[in-house]
Amino acid sequence: MGLTCKSCKRKAILDIYNIVKANPNQMLVALAGNPNTGKSTIFNELTGLKQHTGNWPGKTVTNARGYFKNKDKEFILVDLPGTYSLFPNSVEEEVARDFICFGNPDVTVIVVDATCLERNLNLVLQILEITDNAILCVNLLDEAKRKKIQVDLDRLSVELGIPVVGTIARDKKGLKNLKDAIYDVCVKKIIPQPKKITYPKEIEDELQKLIPMITPLITNKINPRWIALRMLDGDIKILERISQNSYCKGACNHG
Amino acid sequence: MEEIYIPLNKVNVGQTCIIKELKVTGKQRRRLLDLGFIKDTQVKVIRKSPLGDPTAYLIRKSLVALRKEEASNVLVEIISD
């Protein structure tokens, strides 16, 4: 389905915040990643739904939602549109960015394409600047094998400091491991400790000044370091979105 | 030693080059960096679309299409034909 009036921008964004957990046993899981890495395939396999999949980027324009159970927990899975970066260039990318930033998922699963990891890892690092609770899902391992690419998953996990799961979603391989990893992070059996990027001294000095000023102004859901970085970037839009977001909380009821 | 770099849109199909400089700043620069257009990265020109724009580039094992205006901001040095 393409962009319809309803799936566009404001309405879609309001819709995102409407996710309400029915009980504390429910966990919110976001599926993020570059375009065309198989997020929707993983979504379908985990939830048993038939969300439209296709081998072209830009297919998922708003977020789709589904449920699955693992052990004693129920998970709400949100399939986000693919994005190359958290600095959005289109409405779809904005939707994905806003959900990761403000949707406050219990865990974010970052799906990457094993055949071009190098490009995919850019987004991974950007997401890890916002949230610690992330799992890396290296998908399309069959394609990589065909192209004679070997991925050292253990090494990747050590380097990034987060759990890494290899999958071939099309053949339903590795999905049990992925479910278990999601469970383990949600119940805090595994606490991911991503390696943080340290910036040059000038930037770090400014960050140290900004962070104590920002922290009291925002809810603890949003990472103050990340906001400080965006302020140094001169990203005014994100600041607008943050104030909109707090406004949004009250306004969503009739949305 | 002074070298003269050429804009990426002037590189012919089949040629390989190395990125030397990005002429843009702000959002556009960020976008190019996100797509992998970083200094010292190798780029191969794969093909041009029928009307000559956009052009497909192979960069970091993935294929990216850039418009002429975008590619003209990437300065490169040709290393092979």
Interface residues (C-beta under 8 A of the other chain):
Chain A: Y84 S85 F87 N89 T115 C116 E118 R119 N122
Chain B: K27 R30 R31 D34 L35 G36 R60 K61 S62
